Amino acid sequence: MKPKGRMYIDARQEKFQLGDAKQVIYIIKQVAEDHVKQRIYDCIGLHTLKIEVIPASEKVIVTYYENIISPSFMDYQFQLKKLDFKRVESLI
């Protein structure tokens, strides 16, 4: 069965609101190692805006939109990947 015509969707005038970006800090053991960085990205990389890794203090600063992902879901994903982490605080 062939379609009879094409349908075009014009969404140029749509006003999609993501809200404000928020940040959360995690302390993750051995964050300087490449396999740990890869695990972090595999867990939350597609859902976040930015992931900053500070190896000297083992801190990971995650910038995210709260309409897309929440810190509790990030915690859950880190637990599934068996990362040793601690959520410190939210910056914004």
Protein Blocks (a to p, Z undefined) as FASTA:
>chain_A
ZZfbdcdddfklpccdebjadddddddehklpmklmmmmmmmmmmmpmbdcddfknopac
ddddfklpcfklmmmmmmmnopacddfbdfZZ
